[in-house]
Amino acid sequence: MNLATRPATTILTVADEARAKDFYEGALGLPVRGKDPTGMMIFGLDGSASLGLLVDPNSVHSGHTAITFEVDDLDTAMTDLESHGVRFEDYDLPDMKTDEHHIYTMGDERASWFADPDGNIICLHQGGAIEYNM
C-alpha cells in the first residue's frame, strides 16, 4: 500500500468541543463533515484531507505550528479572519521577526500565525516554492 495516495487527517486536541466548533466552522469556515465512530468532530479540508478535533480537557499543546494553510492572498485572508475575531500573533525571535502587520517574510514566502481558543498554533502562508533535496 502507498500511504501517499490515502486520505489523511490532522488531529488537534481541544478542551471545549462547542467552542472549537464555533471557531473552526464559524471563524475559519471549515465545513463540518460529522463525527467519526469515536465521537471526534471531523472538518473537511482540500481534497480528501480532514481535520479532527479530539476533546481532551487536560491536553498540553506543543508550542509549535500544528497546521498550516497555503493561501493565494495573505493580506486578504488575514483581513477576513480578523473580521471573524481571529487575532494574529507577533514574534521577535533570533531567526524570525514579524512586521507591524503580523507578517514574517522569508524570501518570496510570507507567513502569519494565530492560535485557536485552545492554543493550537495555526499558520497562513503565501508563496515560497518548497524545494526538497533528498
Contact map, one row per residue, 1 for C-alpha under 8 A:
11100000000000000000000000000000000000000000000000000000000000000000000000000000000000000000000000000000000000000000000000000000000000
11111100000000000000000000000000000000000000000000000000000000000000000000000000000000000000000000000000000000000000000000000000000000
11111100000000000000000000000000000000000000000000000000000000000000000000000000000000000000000000000000000000000000000000000000000000
01111100000000000000000000000000000000000000000000000000000000000000000000000000000000000000000000000000000000000000000000000000000000
01111110000000000000000000000000000000000000000000000000000000000000000000000000000000000000000000000000000000000000000000000000000000
01111111000000000000000000000000000000000000000000000000000000000000000000000000000000000000000000000000000000000000000000000000000000
00001111100000000000000000000000000000000000000111000000000000000000000000000000000000000000000000000000000000000000000000000000000000
00000111110000000000000000000000000000000000000111000000000000000000000000000000000000000000000000000000000000000000000000000000000000
00000011111000000000000000000000000000000000000011110000000000000000000000000000000000000000000000000000000000000000000000000000000000
00000001111100000000000000000000000000000000000001110000000000000010000000000000000000000000000000000000000000000000000000000000000000
00000000111110000000000000000000000000000000000000111100000000000000000000000000000000000000000000000000000000000000000000000000000000
00000000011111000000000000000000000000000000000000111100000000000100000000000000000000000000000000000000000000000000000100000000000000
00000000001111100000000000000000000000000000000000001111001000000000000000000000000000000000000000000000000000000000010000000000000000
00000000000111111001000000000000000000000000000000001111101000000000000000000000000000000000000000000000000000000000010000000000000000
00000000000011111000000000000000000000000000000000000011111000000000000000000000000000000000000000000000000000000000010000000000000000
00000000000001111111000000000000000000000000000000000010100000000000000000000000000000000000000000000000000000000000000000000000000000
00000000000001111111100000000000000000000000000000001010000000000000000000000000000000000000000000000000000000000000000000000000000000
00000000000000011111110000000000000000000000000000000000000000000000000000000000000000000000000000000000000000000000000000000000000000
00000000000000011111111000000000000000000000000000000000000000000000000000000000000000000000000000000000000000000000100000000000000000
00000000000001011111111100000000000000000000000000001000000000000000000000000000000000000000000000000000000000000001110000000000000000
00000000000000001111111111000000000000000000000000000000000000000000000000000000000000000000000000000000000000000000000000000000000000
00000000000000000111111111100000000000000000000000000000000000000000000000000000000000000000000000000000000000000000000000000000000000
00000000000000000011111111110000000000000000000000000000000000000000000000000000000000000000000000000000000000000001100000000000000000
00000000000000000001111111111100000000000000000000000000000000000000000000000000000000000000000000000000000000000000000000000000000000
00000000000000000000111111111111000000000000000000000000000000000000000000000000000000000000000000000000000000000000000000000000000000
00000000000000000000111111111100000000000000000000000000000000000000000000000000000100000000000000000000000000000000000000000000000000
00000000000000000000011111111000000000000000000000000000000000000000000000000000100111000000000000000000000000000000000000000000000000
00000000000000000000001111111100000000000000000000000000000000000000000000000000100000000000000000000000000000000000000000000000000000
00000000000000000000000111111110000000000000000000000000000000000000000000000000000000000000000000000000000000000000000000000000000000
00000000000000000000000111011111000000000011100000000000000000000000000000000000000000000000000000000000000000000000000000000000000000
00000000000000000000000010001111100000000011100000000000000000000000000000000000000000000000000000000000000000000000000000000000000000
00000000000000000000000010000111110000001111000000000000000000000000000000000000000000000000000000000000000000000000000000000000000000
00000000000000000000000000000011111000001111000000000000000000000000000000000000000000000000000000000000000000000000000000000000000000
00000000000000000000000000000001111100001110000000000000000000000000000000000000000000000000000000000000000000000000000000000000000000
00000000000000000000000000000000111111111100000000000000000000000000000000000000000000000000000000000000000000000000000000000000000000
00000000000000000000000000000000011111111100000000000000000000000000000000000000000000000000000000000000000000000000000000000000000000
00000000000000000000000000000000001111110000000000000000000000000000000000000000000000000000000000000000000000000000000000000000000000
00000000000000000000000000000000001111110000000000000000000000000000000000000000000000000000000000000000000000000000000000000000000000
00000000000000000000000000000000001111111000000000000000000000000000000000000000000000000000000000000000000000000000000000000000000000
00000000000000000000000000000000001111111100000000011110000000000000000000000000000000000000000000000000000000000000000000000000000000
00000000000000000000000000000001111100111110000000011100000000000000000000000000000000000000000000000000000000000000000000000000000000
00000000000000000000000000000001111100011111000001111000000000000000000000000000000000000000000000000000000000000000000000000000000000
00000000000000000000000000000111110000001111100001110000000000000000000000000000000000000000000000000000000000000000000000000000000000
00000000000000000000000000000111100000000111110111100000000000000000000000000000000000000000000000000000000000000000000000000000000000
00000000000000000000000000000110000000000011111111100000000000000000000000000000000000000000000000000000000000000000000000000000000000
00000000000000000000000000000000000000000001111111000000000000000000000000000000000000000000000000000000000000000000000000000000000000
00000000000000000000000000000000000000000000111110000000000000000000000000000000000000000000000000000000000000000000000000000000000000
00000011000000000000000000000000000000000001111111000000000000000000000000000000000000000000000000000000000000000000000000000000000000
00000011100000000000000000000000000000000001111111100000000000000000000000000000000000000000000000000000000000000000000000000000000000
00000011110000000000000000000000000000000111110111110000000000000000000000000000000000000000000000000000000000000000000000000000000000
00000000111100000000000000000000000000000111100011111000000000000000000000000000000000000000000000000000000000000000000000000000000000
00000000111100000000000000000000000000011110000001111100000000000000000000000000000000000000000000000000000000000000000000000000000000
00000000001111001001000000000000000000011100000000111110000000000000000000000000000000000000000000000000000000000000000000000000000000
00000000001111000000000000000000000000011000000000011111000000000000000000000000000000000000000000000000000000000000000000000000000000
00000000000011111000000000000000000000010000000000001111100000000000000000000000000000000000000000000000000000000000000000000000000000
00000000000011100000000000000000000000000000000000000111111000000000000000000000000000000000000000000000000000000000000000000000000000
00000000000001110000000000000000000000000000000000000011111000000000000000000000000000000000000000000000000000000000000000000000000000
00000000000000100000000000000000000000000000000000000001111100000000000000000000000000000000000000000000000000000000000000000000000000
00000000000011100000000000000000000000000000000000000001111110000000000000000000000000000000000000000000000000000000000000000000000000
00000000000000000000000000000000000000000000000000000000011111000000000000000000000000000000000000000000000000000000000000000000000000
00000000000000000000000000000000000000000000000000000000001111100000000000000000000000000000000000000000000000000000001100000000000000
00000000000000000000000000000000000000000000000000000000000111110000000000000000000000000000000000000000000000000000000000000000000000
00000000000000000000000000000000000000000000000000000000000011111000000000000000000000000000000000000000000000000000000110000000000000
00000000000000000000000000000000000000000000000000000000000001111100000000000000000000000000000000000000000000000000000010000000000000
00000000000000000000000000000000000000000000000000000000000000111111000000000000000000000000000000000000000000000000000111100000000000
00000000000100000000000000000000000000000000000000000000000000011111000000000000000000000000000000000000000000000000000111000000000000
00000000010000000000000000000000000000000000000000000000000000001111100000000000000000000000000000000000000000000000000011100000000000
00000000000000000000000000000000000000000000000000000000000000001111110000000000000000000000000000000000000000000000000001111000000000
00000000000000000000000000000000000000000000000000000000000000000011111000000000000000000000000000000000000000000000000001111000000000
00000000000000000000000000000000000000000000000000000000000000000001111100000000000000000000000000000000000000000000000000011110000000
00000000000000000000000000000000000000000000000000000000000000000000111111001000000000000000000000000000000000000000000000011100000000
00000000000000000000000000000000000000000000000000000000000000000000011111000000000000000000000000000000000000000000000000000110000000
00000000000000000000000000000000000000000000000000000000000000000000001111111000000000000000000000000000000000000000000000000100000000
00000000000000000000000000000000000000000000000000000000000000000000001111111100000000000000000000000000000001100000000000011100000000
00000000000000000000000000000000000000000000000000000000000000000000000011111110000000000000000000000000000000000000000000000000000000
00000000000000000000000000000000000000000000000000000000000000000000000011111111000000000000000000000000000000000000000000000000000000
00000000000000000000000000000000000000000000000000000000000000000000001011111111100000000000000000000000000000000000000000000000000000
00000000000000000000000000000000000000000000000000000000000000000000000001111111110000000000000000000000000000000000000000000000000000
00000000000000000000000000000000000000000000000000000000000000000000000000111111111000000000000000000000000000000000000000000000000000
00000000000000000000000000000000000000000000000000000000000000000000000000011111111100000000000000000000000000000000000000000000000000
00000000000000000000000000110000000000000000000000000000000000000000000000001111111111000000000000000000000000000000000000000000000000
00000000000000000000000000000000000000000000000000000000000000000000000000000111111111110000000000000000000000000000000000000000000000
00000000000000000000000000000000000000000000000000000000000000000000000000000011111111000000000000000000000000000000000000000000000000
00000000000000000000000001100000000000000000000000000000000000000000000000000001111111000000000000000000000000000000000000000000000000
00000000000000000000000000100000000000000000000000000000000000000000000000000000111111100000000000000000000000000000000000000000000000
00000000000000000000000000100000000000000000000000000000000000000000000000000000111111110000000000000000000000000100000000000000000000
00000000000000000000000000000000000000000000000000000000000000000000000000000000010011111000000000000000000000000110000000000000000000
00000000000000000000000000000000000000000000000000000000000000000000000000000000010001111100000000000100000000011110000000000000000000
00000000000000000000000000000000000000000000000000000000000000000000000000000000000000111110000000000100000000011110000000000000000000
00000000000000000000000000000000000000000000000000000000000000000000000000000000000000011111000011100110000000001000000000000000000000
00000000000000000000000000000000000000000000000000000000000000000000000000000000000000001111100111000000000000000000000000000000000000
00000000000000000000000000000000000000000000000000000000000000000000000000000000000000000111110111000000000000000000000000000000000000
00000000000000000000000000000000000000000000000000000000000000000000000000000000000000000011111110000000000000000000000000000000000000
00000000000000000000000000000000000000000000000000000000000000000000000000000000000000000001111110000000000000000000000000000000000000
00000000000000000000000000000000000000000000000000000000000000000000000000000000000000000000111110000000000000000000000000000000000000
00000000000000000000000000000000000000000000000000000000000000000000000000000000000000000011111111000001000000000000000000000000000000
00000000000000000000000000000000000000000000000000000000000000000000000000000000000000000111111111100001000000000000000000000000000000
00000000000000000000000000000000000000000000000000000000000000000000000000000000000000000111000111111111100000010000000000000000000000
00000000000000000000000000000000000000000000000000000000000000000000000000000000000000000100000011111111000000000000000000000000000000
00000000000000000000000000000000000000000000000000000000000000000000000000000000000000000000000001111110000000000000000000000000000000
00000000000000000000000000000000000000000000000000000000000000000000000000000000000000000000000001111110000000000000000000000000000000
00000000000000000000000000000000000000000000000000000000000000000000000000000000000000011100000001111111000000011000000000000000000000
00000000000000000000000000000000000000000000000000000000000000000000000000000000000000000100000001111111100001110000000000000000000000
00000000000000000000000000000000000000000000000000000000000000000000000000000000000000000000000111100111110001110000000000000000000000
00000000000000000000000000000000000000000000000000000000000000000000000000000000000000000000000001000011111111100000000000000000000000
00000000000000000000000000000000000000000000000000000000000000000000000000000000000000000000000000000001111111000000000000000000000000
00000000000000000000000000000000000000000000000000000000000000000000000000000000000000000000000000000000111111000000000000000001000000
00000000000000000000000000000000000000000000000000000000000000000000000000000000000000000000000000000000111111000000000000000011000000
00000000000000000000000000000000000000000000000000000000000000000000000000000000000000000000000000000000111111100000000000001111100000
00000000000000000000000000000000000000000000000000000000000000000000000001000000000000000000000000000011111111110000000000001111000000
00000000000000000000000000000000000000000000000000000000000000000000000001000000000000000000000000000011100011111000000000111100000000
00000000000000000000000000000000000000000000000000000000000000000000000000000000000000011000000001000111000001111100000000111000000000
00000000000000000000000000000000000000000000000000000000000000000000000000000000000000011100000000000100000000111110000011110000000000
00000000000000000000000000000000000000000000000000000000000000000000000000000000000001111000000000000000000000011111000011100000000000
00000000000000000000000000000000000000000000000000000000000000000000000000000000000000111000000000000000000000001111111111000000000000
00000000000000000001001000000000000000000000000000000000000000000000000000000000000000000000000000000000000000000111111111000000000000
00000000000000000011001000000000000000000000000000000000000000000000000000000000000000000000000000000000000000000011111100000000000000
00000000000011100001000000000000000000000000000000000000000000000000000000000000000000000000000000000000000000000011111100000000000000
00000000000000000000000000000000000000000000000000000000000010000000000000000000000000000000000000000000000000000011111110000000000000
00000000000100000000000000000000000000000000000000000000000010101100000000000000000000000000000000000000000000000011111111000000000000
00000000000000000000000000000000000000000000000000000000000000111110000000000000000000000000000000000000000000001111001111100000000000
00000000000000000000000000000000000000000000000000000000000000001111100000000000000000000000000000000000000000001111000111110000000000
00000000000000000000000000000000000000000000000000000000000000001011100000000000000000000000000000000000000000111100000011111000000000
00000000000000000000000000000000000000000000000000000000000000000001111001000000000000000000000000000000000000111000000001111100000000
00000000000000000000000000000000000000000000000000000000000000000001111001000000000000000000000000000000000011110000000000111110000000
00000000000000000000000000000000000000000000000000000000000000000000011111000000000000000000000000000000000011100000000000011111000000
00000000000000000000000000000000000000000000000000000000000000000000010100000000000000000000000000000000000111000000000000001111100000
00000000000000000000000000000000000000000000000000000000000000000000000000000000000000000000000000000000001111000000000000000111110000
00000000000000000000000000000000000000000000000000000000000000000000000000000000000000000000000000000000000010000000000000000011111000
00000000000000000000000000000000000000000000000000000000000000000000000000000000000000000000000000000000000000000000000000000001111100
00000000000000000000000000000000000000000000000000000000000000000000000000000000000000000000000000000000000000000000000000000000111110
00000000000000000000000000000000000000000000000000000000000000000000000000000000000000000000000000000000000000000000000000000000011111
00000000000000000000000000000000000000000000000000000000000000000000000000000000000000000000000000000000000000000000000000000000001111
00000000000000000000000000000000000000000000000000000000000000000000000000000000000000000000000000000000000000000000000000000000000111
